[in-house]
Amino acid sequence: MPTEKKPVFNLRSILDAHENPFVIIDENYTIIEANRAYCTRYDTTQSEIVGSKCHMVHHKSALPCHSYGEECPMQMVMDSGERYE
């Protein structure tokens, strides 16, 4: 009986298929993956930002955006449970 090969799942290649900047952030504001368009927009590389806090990359700030009264996409997602673009 032949064995089925499972497709290789590569999150980065899926993200890079998006032409718009795209990032995945965990509940602690840590960037866990980013596409090429995002890295180009923020003049960085994936190896430099994966594991960094999003507010450090976006605003060079030690605190999240909402701490300064700004609209924070991550906070909106956490509050609503809905995606944000």
DRENDO-1510 file (C-alpha; in Angstrom, 1 decimal, always signed):
<recs>
REC; n; res; u; v; w
REC; 1; MET; +0.0; +0.0; +0.0 .
REC; 2; PRO; +1.6; +3.4; -1.0 .
REC; 3; THR; +2.0; +6.0; +1.6 .
REC; 4; GLU; +0.6; +9.5; +1.1 .
REC; 5; LYS; +3.1; +12.3; +1.2 .
REC; 6; LYS; +1.9; +15.3; +3.2 .
REC; 7; PRO; +2.4; +18.7; +1.6 .
REC; 8; VAL; +5.1; +20.8; +3.1 .
REC; 9; PHE; +3.6; +23.7; +5.0 .
REC; 10; ASN; +5.7; +26.8; +4.8 .
REC; 11; LEU; +4.1; +29.7; +6.5 .
REC; 12; ARG; +6.6; +32.3; +5.1 .
REC; 13; SER; +6.0; +31.3; +1.5 .
REC; 14; ILE; +2.2; +31.7; +2.0 .
REC; 15; LEU; +2.7; +35.1; +3.5 .
REC; 16; ASP; +5.1; +36.2; +0.8 .
REC; 17; ALA; +2.4; +35.5; -1.7 .
REC; 18; HIS; +0.7; +38.6; -0.4 .
REC; 19; GLU; +1.9; +41.8; -2.1 .
REC; 20; ASN; +0.8; +44.0; +0.8 .
REC; 21; PRO; +2.7; +44.1; +4.0 .
REC; 22; PHE; +1.6; +41.3; +6.3 .
REC; 23; VAL; +2.7; +40.3; +9.7 .
REC; 24; ILE; +1.6; +37.7; +12.3 .
REC; 25; ILE; +1.8; +38.8; +15.9 .
REC; 26; ASP; +1.1; +36.9; +19.1 .
REC; 27; GLU; -0.9; +38.1; +22.1 .
REC; 28; ASN; +2.3; +39.6; +23.6 .
REC; 29; TYR; +2.9; +41.8; +20.6 .
REC; 30; THR; +5.8; +39.6; +19.4 .
REC; 31; ILE; +6.2; +39.2; +15.7 .
REC; 32; ILE; +6.3; +35.5; +14.8 .
REC; 33; GLU; +6.3; +35.9; +11.0 .
REC; 34; ALA; +6.4; +38.7; +8.4 .
REC; 35; ASN; +6.3; +38.8; +4.6 .
REC; 36; ARG; +8.8; +40.4; +2.3 .
REC; 37; ALA; +6.5; +43.4; +1.6 .
REC; 38; TYR; +6.4; +44.1; +5.4 .
REC; 39; CYS; +10.2; +43.9; +5.7 .
REC; 40; THR; +10.6; +46.2; +2.7 .
REC; 41; ARG; +8.2; +48.7; +4.1 .
REC; 42; TYR; +10.0; +48.8; +7.5 .
REC; 43; ASP; +13.4; +48.6; +5.9 .
REC; 44; THR; +14.4; +45.4; +7.8 .
REC; 45; THR; +14.8; +41.7; +7.3 .
REC; 46; GLN; +12.8; +38.8; +8.7 .
REC; 47; SER; +15.7; +37.6; +10.8 .
REC; 48; GLU; +15.9; +41.1; +12.4 .
REC; 49; ILE; +12.3; +41.4; +13.4 .
REC; 50; VAL; +10.9; +37.9; +14.0 .
REC; 51; GLY; +10.9; +37.7; +17.8 .
REC; 52; SER; +10.8; +41.5; +18.2 .
REC; 53; LYS; +7.8; +43.4; +19.6 .
REC; 54; CYS; +5.7; +45.0; +16.8 .
REC; 55; HIS; +5.7; +48.4; +18.6 .
REC; 56; MET; +9.5; +48.4; +18.5 .
REC; 57; VAL; +9.5; +47.8; +14.7 .
REC; 58; HIS; +6.7; +50.3; +13.9 .
REC; 59; HIS; +7.3; +53.1; +16.4 .
REC; 60; LYS; +10.7; +52.3; +18.0 .
REC; 61; SER; +8.7; +52.4; +21.3 .
REC; 62; ALA; +9.1; +50.1; +24.3 .
REC; 63; LEU; +5.3; +50.3; +24.8 .
REC; 64; PRO; +2.4; +49.3; +22.6 .
REC; 65; CYS; +0.7; +52.0; +20.5 .
REC; 66; HIS; -2.4; +52.1; +22.7 .
REC; 67; SER; -0.3; +53.1; +25.7 .
REC; 68; TYR; +0.1; +56.5; +24.0 .
REC; 69; GLY; -3.6; +56.8; +23.0 .
REC; 70; GLU; -3.0; +55.7; +19.4 .
REC; 71; GLU; -5.1; +53.2; +17.6 .
REC; 72; CYS; -3.4; +49.8; +17.9 .
REC; 73; PRO; -4.4; +47.2; +15.4 .
REC; 74; MET; -3.4; +44.4; +17.8 .
REC; 75; GLN; -5.5; +45.8; +20.6 .
REC; 76; MET; -8.4; +46.0; +18.3 .
REC; 77; VAL; -8.0; +42.3; +17.4 .
REC; 78; MET; -7.7; +41.3; +21.0 .
REC; 79; ASP; -10.8; +43.3; +22.0 .
REC; 80; SER; -13.0; +42.2; +19.2 .
REC; 81; GLY; -11.7; +38.8; +18.3 .
REC; 82; GLU; -12.0; +39.8; +14.7 .
REC; 83; ARG; -9.2; +40.2; +12.1 .
REC; 84; TYR; -7.9; +43.7; +11.3 .
REC; 85; GLU; -6.4; +45.0; +8.1 .
</recs>
